[in-house]
Amino acid sequence: MKYYVFMVGLLFPYALISQSILGKVTNENNEALVGASVYWVNTTIGITSGVKGEFELSTKEVSPKQLVASYVGHTSDTIEVNEQTFIVFKLKESQTLNETVIKAQRDGVIISNLNPIKTEQITQTELGKAACCDLAGCFETQTTVQPQTTNVVTNSKELRILGLSGVYNQILIDGFPMIQGLTYTYGISSIPGTLVNNIYVSKGANSVLQGFESISGQINIETKEPDQTDKLFLNAYINSFSEKHINANYAVKKGKWSNLTSVHSVQPANEFDRDGDDFLDLPKLTRYMVSNKLKYGNDKDWGWNSRIGLRYLKEHRIGGQTFFNSDTDKGSTEVYGQTVNINQPELSTKTGYRLNDQHNFVLFASGFHQNQESYFGTVKYDANQTNFYGNLQYELNYAKNSLKTGFSFRHLNLDENIAFTENSLNRTYSGNYLRQENIAGVFAENTLKLLNDKLTWIAGIRADNHNQFGTIVTPRTLLKYDITPNTTIRANIGSGWRTVNLFSENIGLLVSSRDIIFAEQLEPEKALNSGINFTQKFNGENVSGFFSADYYRTDFQNQIFPDYDTDPRKAIIENFKGKSVSNTFQAEVYLSFWRQYEFKTGYSFLDVYRDINGQKVLLPFNPRHKVVTTLGYKPISDKFHIDMNIHWYGQQRLPNTQSNPSEFQRPYFSENYILVNAQFTYNLKRFELYAGCENIFDFRQERPIIGWQDPFGQFFDTSSVWGPTRGRELYVGVRFKIPGE
């Protein structure tokens, strides 16, 4: 209960309301006019309207109380203020202006000084610097997010923040928690990069609006909007392993309605085994995905707005020995292989009604079903999951406050069946695992601006009732202070919790020959996260950029991490309520010279450990030191651009295998290594040609699988993979665009 003392700091502040007038400036179509001048008659007291056309002015010592609003191309208007507290100017167009088109290239990564939460916005500019075939490949140039392989045989990945497993950061698709439970294993790979518009990454405790997770951070993927994207977009890609990707987006717009249909396909690579261990260097992947987003209106305008998303995914993965035949050898004890078949339909909708700039209602609702049939050697793993998510939210803007409150509901039904086609290793975890969760929650979050908007305070709290674990309260608070318009400091603290989906979140357990031992009934994982960030921006005539440094600490009250060390032939699963800590420091600098040259470098230090019997034990697969550097050049003509990124990884602690026979042992720490990637992109009107090379110097972790000589033996283990295993990869691709209307 000691951590709930923070709730004292989360009581919602109600500002002392000074004598002031609030209002909005729009045109005749109720569209906000940004930057309109609003001032008192016969005075120099005035202000310009904000991004929603909003303004606030003091009424003290003003006479006569007549407000004037003016905007370029519109007729000025004057309103006499009596007892009103809110007024709306509707300005008429005074003349027809010739169309002016202003084009500018967005920065690849944007850190907004306006957002109270430090959020890194990864734009399409940044995504175009690498192949970005799927979401897992969209972080090649980033320091904050580290993609990590969880099963080298089928190439499943997770996204890590603050050195913690990807299960501790919340991944949202257009604000919906679609990567959850069974979808965690392969979900991030199923989102094609060509469908991504922006990626928003924030570290540490975040807003309580989307849920109680986000212990280490949040990644929100914003897909392309039908009314703000190209009418037609085509992309074709092939790499040196002969894996092929084809993508097509088609958008139409009519009035307030717009629609975006997307098709994505991946065709399998050829067979490669460069290190001679009889295992494929990368799996054969076949994927088909079709999605559709229908949109009505705009959520910033008054009235109704809605988005409805549909998606269907069908995926087939084959990995294992080069001579494995998925049609005849599944579950065989003669040839080792892994197969995964996924079918997943999903639906999401966001519908809102904005009464005015003060009152807004939004309903989020989504659901999906995933059916997975798979074999991992002699382990047969079949699972079905049905998810439903609902969130009804009310937003009130008043004085210097913005209050959001509402309630949410989650339903999860996960049915997992594990069987052994042969069990000479006497593994004990076969059976049916059924989980049903119903979680109802209420939440409230208030944002308050103080000290002439220099200080922003977010205070949030939510309470969720779990059908098995009862009610859990999640408080969080964040502060942002603008020292200068370009210098910002932020701090945040809050708790988070989550329930465990053991097999889907630790798929490597099913791959190895280890037995899985459940030492006790598992409880929710809980943690307290706190952090501080400093950001300095600079905008010169020839040089612009930013410097950012932050420190975050996560303290677990309960953590579930498989114990691989006590016995290398077992994975022991239990609650750990001792001291478990993640300390993370990150510093990053970005520079743009003459709008042609770009340089960014970031350093991160990870100290992730448990205190066991008074000894500090590092958790595996976390490089304590990491450096990412990116370089880019684009001429003023914008005909081409060259981009390069360099990754240096320090040592990582590996699972203890010292009790194995010598031929099945691995070092306690990995090697340091460097990866260098480069891409050249050439623009030819509507066509864009790109070619690149990943891992230019061909660094590989040789024969990463322990016991590959006998994949059905007691020492077979894939959990010691710490580096790239496929080596150098060349690729070429072409993009074609027809701009939207």
N, C-alpha and C positions, 0 to 999 in steps of 0.2 A: 504493500500500500504506500510505501514511502515515495514512489515515483508519482503518485497522484497529487503530491503537493504542487506540482506544476499546474494543476487545474486552477489554483489560486490566480495564476497569471493569465488564465484563459477566460476570465469573466468578461463578457462582452462589454466593450466601452461604448458609452453613449456620450457623444461630444456635447459640450455646452454650446447650444445653438446661438450664434451671434446674429445681429440684425443684418440679414442679407436676403438677396433675391436670387432664386435659381431659375434657369430657363434653357431654351434650346432654339437654335436657328435652323430652319429648313427651307427648302424651296416649295413650290406649289404641289409637288408630288410627295411631300413628307420625307424627302431625302435630306439627310443631314448636310449642312454646309460647314465644312471644316475651315477654320481660320477666319471666320467672319468677325468683323470688328463690332464690339458692343460697348457703348460708353454713355455716361450721363450727359445730358444737354448742358452746354456752357461750362464744362469741366474738362480736365485732362485725365479723369478717372475712368479707366476702361480696361477691357480684356479681349482676347481673341477666343473664339469657340474651339472646343476640343474635337477629338476624333469622332464623337457622336453628335457634334454640333452643340454640346452642352456648355454652359457658363455659370459663374456665380460672382456676384458683385455685392459689396457692402452698401447698405442704404443709409449709413450714419452720415449726418451733417451734409446731406445733399438736398438742394432746393433750386429749382423745382424738380420733382422726382419724375423726370421723363427720360426714358431709355431710347437710344438710337441704335439700330443694327444696320450695317452696310456690308455689301459683298460685291466683288468685281462682277460686272455683267448683270447685276440685279438692282432693282430700285430700293433705295433705303426706306426704312419704316421707323416710326416713332410711336411708342406706347407710354401712356401715363400710368405710373405705378401708384396704387392706393393701398389696399389691404392684401393684394395678391402676394403669394409666396412662390408661385411658379408661373412663368409666362412663356408663350411660344411665338416667335417671329416666323411668319411665312412670307418670304421675299419673292417678288415677281421678277421674271427675267426682263431686263430693260432693253436688251439688244441681242442680236444673234452674232455670236463670235465665230470666227473661222476656227476649225478644229486644229488643236495643237497636240501633237503626240510627243511625249517625252519618254525616252527609253533610257534605262540605266541597268547595269549589271549588279544584282544583289551580291553581297559578300557571301562566301561559302558557309561561314559560321557566324551567327549573330547572337550577341549577348545583350539583351535589351536592358536599359537602365530603368524602364518603366515597370517591368515585372518585379513584384516584391520577392518572388522566388527566383534564385539564380537558375536561369534556363538557357541551355545552349540550343539554338535553333540551327539545325543542319538543313540547308536549302538545296534545291535542285542544282545550283551552281556547284556545290561541294560534291554532290552525288555524281555529277558528270565527270569527276576527276578519276574515277575508277569504274570497273565494269558494273559493280553493284547489281549482280544478277538477281539476288534476293536480299531480304532484310539482313541476314547474317553477314552479308558482304558489304553493307552500307557504312561500316565503321572503320574502314581501312586507314582513314586519315585522322582518326580521333584518338585522344588520350583517355577520355573519361570512361568509355565503354570498351571492354575487352571480350571479343568473341572467343569461346573456349569449346573445344571438341569434347563431347561426353561419351561418344562411342565411335571409335575410329573405323570400325568395320562398315557401318552404315552412314557415317559422316553426320551424325546428329550434333547440334551445337546449342550452346546457351550464351546469353549476353550478361557479362559480369560488370558490376559497379562496386567500387570501394573494396575490391578484392574478395567479395563475397559471392557465393553461388548465385546464378541467375534467378533462382526461386525467390530471392529476397528483394528483387526490384520488380515493380509492377509494370507490365507491358500492356499498353492500351492501343487498340486500333480505332481511330476516330473517336476516342474517349470511351470505348467499350472494352471490358476485360475478356477478350476472346482467346488469349493465350493463357490457358489455365488447365490444370489437371492433366488429362491425357494429351491435350494439344501442346503442352509444354515441350515435349521431346522434339517434335519436328515442325512446330507451328511457325517459328520465326523464319524458317527456310521456305515456307509456303507463300510468303508475301513477295511478289516480284518487285524489284527495285523500280521498274518502269511505272508502277502504279503509285509510288510514294511522291508526295508533294513536299512535305517538310517532316523532320523528325525533331521532337522536343525532348531534350534530356535534362533532367534535374536530379541532383544528388541529395541524399539524406531524407529526413522526414518532410513530407509534402502536404498538400491539401488533403483534408479528410473527405472531400466531396465524392471522390471516386472509390473510396473504400478504406479498409484498415491495414492493407499490406504496405507496400513501398517502404520497407525497412531501410534498404540501402539507396533507393532512388526510384525514379519513374521514367519510362520511355514511352512517349505518346507518338504514334505514327499517324500522321495526317495524310490520308490518301487524296488524290487529285479531285478537285471539285468540277462537276460537269460544266458549270458556267464560267470557269476561269482556267480552262486548259485548252490544248490544241484540239481542233476539230477532228484531226486524224493523226495518230502517232503509231509508227511501226518500228520495231527493233528486231534485229537478227544478230545472233552471236554464236561463235564457235571457238573452242579452245583447242590446245594441242593434244588433248586427250580425246578429241572428237565428241565432246559433250556439246549439244546444240540447244539454244534457247530462242524461242520465237514469241514475240509479244505484239499485241495490237490493241489500241484504245480508240474508240470512236465516240465523239460527243456531239449532241444536238441541243439546240436551245430555241425556245419559242416562248416569248413573253416571260412570265415568272417561272415557267417550267424549263427544266434542263435534265439531260440524261447522259450518263457515261457508261458504255459497255466495254469490258476488257476481257481479252482472251490471253492465256499464258500457257506455253507448252515447253517441256524439257524432254529431250530425247537422249538415251543413254550413251555413255562414253564407250570406247573400245577397252579391251583388257590390257592392263599394265601392271607389271610386277618388277620394279627396278631393283629391289634389294634381294630378290630371290628367296623370299620366305613363303612362297606359294599363295600369298594372300593378295587380293586386288589392292592397288594403291588408292583407288577411289571406287565407290560403289557404282553400279549401274542404276541410274535414276530415270524413271519415266513419270512425268507429271502433266496433268491437264487441269486447268483452272479457268472458270468463267465467272465473272462478277458483273453486277449492274448496280449503279447508284442513281436513283431518281431524286431530284431535288425540286422543291417549290419554295420560292421566296428567299429571303435573306434574314438570318437571325438578328441582324442589327436594325432591321426596319420594324416599324410598328405593324401589328397584325399577325397573321398566321405564317408559319414557316415549317418546312418538314423535309426530312431526308429518309429515304428507305433504301437499305442496302441488301442485296442478295449475293450469295457466293456459293459455289460448289467446287470442291476439291477432290480429285482422284489421284492417288500417288502410289507408286510401286518402287521399292528399293531392294536391290540384290547386292549382297556383299559376301565376302568369305574367300575360300580357296578358288584359284583361277579355274579349276576344272569342276566347280560346283554347278549343277543343273537344277534350277529352281523348280522345274516341273516334276523331277523324279527323285531329288535328293533331300527334300525338306524333312527334317527330323532324322536324317540318316546318321548312323554311327561310322560310316565309311568315309564320307566326304563332308567337310565342315562348311556350313553356309548360314547366312542370315537373310531372311526375307521379311519385308514389311509391306502390308497392303492397307491403305487408308481410304475411306470414303467419308466425306464431311460436308453436309449442307449447313448453311447458317443464314440467319436473318437478323437484321438490326434496323431500328428506326429511332429517329430523334425528331420529336414534334414539339414546337413551342408556340406560345402566343405572347407577344409583347404588347401590353396595354399602352405603355408609353416608356419614357426613359427611366421611370422610377420603378415600374412593376413588370416582372417578366416571369412566365411559367414555362418549364421545360420538362418533358417526359422522355427518358431514355429507356429503351427496351430492346433486349437482344436474346437470341437463343441459338444453340447449335447442337448437333448430334454428330459424334464421331464413332465410327466403327473401325476397329483395327484388328487385323489378323496377322500374326507374325510368328516366326521361328527364329530362335537364337541358338543354333546348334541343335541340341536335343531338348531345349526348353521351348515349349509351345506356350505362347502368350497371346491370348485373345481378350479384347476389352471393348466395352461399349460405354460411352459417356453422353449424358444429356445435361445441358446447362441452360439455365434461364437467369436473366438479370434484369431488374427493373429499378429505376431511380426517378422519383418525382421531386422536382426542385423548384423552389420559389426564390426569386431574387428581388430585393428591395434596395434601391439607391436613395439615400437621404443624407442631407447636409454633406459631411465629409466621410460618410460611411457607405459601405456596400455589404449587405447581409444576404447570405445564401443559406437556406435551410430546406429540409425535406426529409424524406425517408426512402429506404432502399430495401430490396429483397433479392436474395440469391438462392437458387436451388441447384444442387449438384447430385447427380445419380451416376456413380461410377461402379461398373461391374467388371472385375478382372478375374480371368481364369488362367491358372498356371498349371501345366502338366509336363511330365518328363516322358519323352519317347523311350528313353533308356536312362537308368539311374544307378550306374555302377559306383558313382561317387557318393551315394547315400545322402543326397541333399534332401532337406526336410521342409522346404517352404512351398511345396505344391498345394493347390487348393483353390477355393473360390473366395475372393476378397470383394465384399460389397460395402460401398460407402454411400450414405445418403445424408446430405447436408441441407438444412434450411436455415438461412441466416437473415433475420429481419433487423434493420438498423434505422436509427434516427440520427441526424447530424445538423450542425449549425456552424457557420463560419462567418466571421465579420472582418472586413477590411476597413481600417481607419487611417486617414491621412491627417498628420499633425505638423506643426511648425512650418506653415506655409508650404505644405506638401513635401517637405524634405524628409519627414519620417513617416514610414508606412508600417502599420502593425496589423498582422493577420493573427486572429485567435480562433481556433477551431476545436471542436470536440464532437465525438460521435460515440454512441452506445449501440452495440450489436448483440443480439441474442442468438446463440448457437444452440441447435436442438440437442446437442450432446454436452457441450462445455459451458452452457449458461451465458450470462451477460458479461461482456468485456467492454471496458471503457477505453477509448483512444483519444487522449488530448494532444494537441500540437499547437505551437506558436512560432511565428516568424517575424523578424524585424528587418527593415531596410532603411538605411540612412544615407541620403545624398550629401556627402561632404561638399562637393561641388557638382555642377551639371555633368562632369565626366568622371567623378570619383565616387564610388559607391561601396558601402560595407553592408553585409548581410549576416544574420545569425538565425539559426533555427534549432528547435529542440522538440522532440515528441516521441511517442511510443508507437509501436506497430506489432501486429501479430498475424499468424497464418497457421492453417492446418496443413498437414503433410500428405502428399500423394507419393508414397515411397517409390514405387516401381517406375512410374512415368518420369519422375524427377531424378531418379538415379538409375537410368536404363543400363548403365555399365554393370550393375549388380547381376542382371539376368544374362549378361554376355560371358562373364568369367565362370570358372569352375568353383568359385567360393560358395560355401553354404551361407545362407542368410539366417541369422539368429535374432529373433525378437526377444530381447531381455525383459521387456515390460510393456505395458500399455502406453502408447504414445500420446502425448499431450500437445496442445498448440505451442508453436515456437513464439517466443516473445522477446522483444528487444527495445532498448532506448537508444535513440540516435541524436547526436548533437553535432553542430558544425558552424563554421564561420568562414566567410568569403570576402575577399577584397578584389575589386575590379577597377582598373584605371584605363580610360579610353583617351585617345589622342587623335586629333584630326588636323593635320597640317596640309599645306598646299601640295607637297610632294610625298609626304609620308603620313599614313594613318594606321590605326590598329588598336590593340588593347593588350593589357597585362592583367592576368588573373591568378590569384593564389587562394587556395582553400585548405582547410583541415577538417576532417570528420572523424568522429569516434562512435563506434557501435558497441554497446554492452548488452549481451544476451542474458536474459533471465532463464530461458530454456532454449536449447538448441539441439537439433537432431542431425548429426553428421555421421555417416557410417564409419565405424572404427575398423580401419584396414590394418592396423599395426599390431594389435594384441595377438592375432593369429593370421598369417598370410593366406590361409585356406578358408578363412571365415570373414564375414562382414557382420559385425555386431551392431544391432540397432537398439538404441536406448535414449532416454531423455538425459541431457547433460545440463545440470543446473549449477555447475561450478562457474568459475571465471572464464568467460570466452569473449574475446575482444578483437575488434578490427580498428586499427589506427591507419588513417590515410592522409597523406599530404600530396597536393598536386599544385604545380605552378606551370603556367603556359603564357607564351608571348606570341602575338600575331602582328606582322608588319606587311603593309602594302606600299610599294614604291611606285610612284608615277602611274598608278592604276594599271601597271603592266607586270610587275614582279611581286610575288607573294612568298613570304617566309613565315613558317609557324613551327615552334618547337615546344614540347611539353615534357615535363618530368613528373613521375609519380613514384611515391614510396609507400609500400604496403607492409604493415606489421599486423598479421592476422594469426592469432594464437589462442591456445587454451592453457590454463594453469592446471596441471595434473600432478597431484602429490607434491606441490611446491616447485615444480619444474615447468618452464615455459616451453610448450610444444607447438611448433608452427604447423598450421594446417597446410595440406599439400596443394600444389598447382597454383601458387601465387608468386610471381616474380617480385621480389622485394624492391627491385629497382627496374624502372622501365622508362625509356626515352623514345618519343615519337617526333620526327621532324618531317615537315612537308615543304616542298619547293614547287613554285609554279611560275610560268611565263606565258603571257598572252599579249600580243601586239595590239596597238590601238585599232587596227583594221578588223580585229576579231576573226581573222581568217583561220587561225589555228591556236591551240594552246598545248603546252607541254607540262605535265605534272609528275612529280616524283614524291614518294614517301618512304622514309627509312625508320624501321623499328629495331630498337635494341632491347633485348630481354635479359634481365639478370637471372641468377640461379633460382630454381624452384625446388622446394622440398618435395620429395616423392614418397609414396607409401613404403613402409619398412618391409623388405623381403629377405632380411639377413638369415632367417631360419629356413629358407628354401635351400635345396642343393645348390652348389656354386654356379652351375650352368643356368639356373633360373633366378639368379639374384640380379638386382639393379642397384646402381649407386644411390646414396641417400639424397643427393642433390643432382639436379640437371646441369647441363652446360649453359654458359652464356651464349647467345647467338644473335645474329643480325639478319633482318629481312629487308630487301630493297625492292620496291615496286615502281614501275613507271608506265605512263600512258601518253600517247600522242593522239590528238583529236584535230580533224580538219573539217572546216565548215564550207559547204558548197551549196549556198542558197538553202533549199529545203532539206538537203541531205547533210548528214554529219557522219564522217567516217572516223573510226577510232581503232587503235591497235595498241596493245600493251604487253607487259611481261610482269608476272608476279614471281617473287623469289628469284631475282635475276642471278644471284650467285649460287643457286641450286643447293641451299642448305637443307639437309634432311636428317631426321632422327632415324637411324638405321634400325630396321627390325624392331619396331616398338612393342610388338606383342610378345609377352612372356609365354614360353611354352608353345610357340607356333609349330614346333616339330610334331607335337601330339596335342591337337586342339581338343581332344576328348579326355585328356589326362588331368590329374589333380592340380597341376601347376599352371594351367592355361589362364591367362589374365591379360586384359587389355587396359587396365587402369593406370599404367605407367606412361601414358602418352603425354609428352610435355612440349613437343615442337611439331613443325610441319613434317608430313610423312610422304607427300607426293612429289616434292621438289619443284623445279622450275615449271612455270605454266605460261605459255604464250596464248594470246587470243586476239581475234579481230572481230569487228562488228560494224553495223551500219544502222543509223537512225534516220527516219524520214518523218517530216512534220508538215501538216497543213494548219496554219494558225487558225484559232477560233475567230468568230465574228466580233 
